[in-house]
Amino acid sequence: MKDQDITDLSWDDFDEMRDPRPNTNEFDAVVERAISRRGFLGGALAFGSGALAMGTAGLMSSTTAARAEGMGFNFKPIGISTDHEIHVPEGYQWKVLVRWGDALFSEAEGTYSAETGVPVAMSDKVFGENTDGMETFVDGDKTILTINSEYVNPKINLPAASEGTPQTADEVMLLKNMQGVTVMEVADNGNGFEVVVDSPYNRRITHETQMTMDGPAAGSDLVKTNADPEGMSPKGTMNNCGSGKTLWGTYLTCEENFNGYFGATGDYAETDEFKRYGIGGEGRYAYEKFDERYDLSKEPNEPHRHGWVTEINPLDPTSTPVKHTALGRFKHENAEMVQAADGRVVVYMGDDERGEFMYKFVSNGVYTEGGSTEGLLSDGTLYVAKFNDDMTGEWLPLTPETTGMSMDEILVFSRMAGSKVGATTMDRPEWIAANPLKAEAYCALTNNKNRGVKPNAGGDATPASGPNPRETNNFGQIVRWRPEGEDHGADSFAWDLYVMAGNPTVYDNAYGGSENVNEGNMFNSPDGMAFSSDGYLWIQTDGDDSNEGEFEGQGNNQMLIGNTDTGEIARFLTAPNGAEVTGLTWSPDKKVAFVGIQHPGGSWPDGAGKPRSSVIAVWREDGALIG
């Protein structure tokens, strides 16, 4: 396959191109085994105190968004869209806060061009491309947003003559600088929130930024390179997808599809570990041709230095980001931090690949407000989730005793450790969100066309069972669990499915979705999630927006709001065609929501020229709370 074609693939398809696995089933047989919608829901979706008893009483049964009004939400749900615009409910407004190429520093103002993009000299002084996870921080009267830029679109970013593949070291540097993390101050000076150009908080953290490591794998032989023989000073954070916020007010950025940045210009050892993580061959962006750090034939350990949760202090622009090896290495989606009943720190994490696992880290130390945070993310136990068909589950510790692996091997090759203890293969576990009002957490299982058809990259079976009940699952679902004793530190939990996405206008079986999905609110591929302080679950999608076939009538990607007590779900926002909705945070007074719009199509938001990923601000016209 040609280089320029590689950049057009989704990350999932890129991984499967590198490691194709044989089908073990045929779709026709899958369809024949599809169970009835109501029959399925009667078993797998009844949970707890009846909050989600899946009959029709108390749940949405309307067939249009308009008729869904009155479910308890303070807005009129909107319908689908298929255009290249943003749509929000009546009584709400939106504006672009920042777009790819907008200046963070005055020296970069006016350097973005619709024809040529951003010059390499200014590429680390502007807002990055393909915004993703984000969090809000406050320092006195200052508001600081910290925002991931997940990846780049070379056909948009590079000169036309390059045809989507870097041709020089400068072009590689351009791509490196447009990814990573942006820290920026924002302020409302009467015209809505805007970026404070030249704020002392503003900085870019890129593939070139110097980092440090801590935890049991720091300094291991597995992470030593020619450039860093001590194995303690990695450079760069990459493919920054979801995010998290620590209890002590720092930012957690999550390194996801790092594997695609590496390739080889010569011979290298094609290990089982490389295969499990999708590493090898030709890199997606040709970095290896211009930088030995990304060349497996020169630096075979460099990939081991990526795929971590990295902590950034957004209030100290001189601070060095820290890669926390104790939290495991995999394709991190986000990192949701909560506190156990005894004060220990708990971090929930998903590994976003078909058939991979869900994890949590529990610290040995206890967090107290204002106390020392030393060791809280470097000393503890990493667990992986096992979901049982009886709607119970357990967290399996990943230790040398349970896996037969050394501690540094467990952390660098966490996927293999999870396989050894029999963790449950999941349908792409993405964002995890914990309810601020009760002890429960939710994980978006985006989709998995290989469910029941192919094993995962490690050969683990992917049966249609438990929280992943549908074979060839193109719609996704959201699983919920409640820890035993209402303690996030507990080793066991009970689970159910909050919602199964689907299309009830096409299917009358399980692929039509759960009973709280109807023609007026249907969607596919739940991805980003966040709870607002009032206990509502905001759901963002990254799915098929073709509006064709089994996705007919589902329109563009969207953001919905869910009532987790009643199961009700309503559509709040629709994105431009081609875009994913990802990343959500609020202003300190909760009157403005900041929402990420990634890889839009057309010429959004400028109306002409290249599409530009952006963060938008959404608010109520009456000035009331939105989050």
Disulfide bonds with the S-S distance in Angstrom:
none
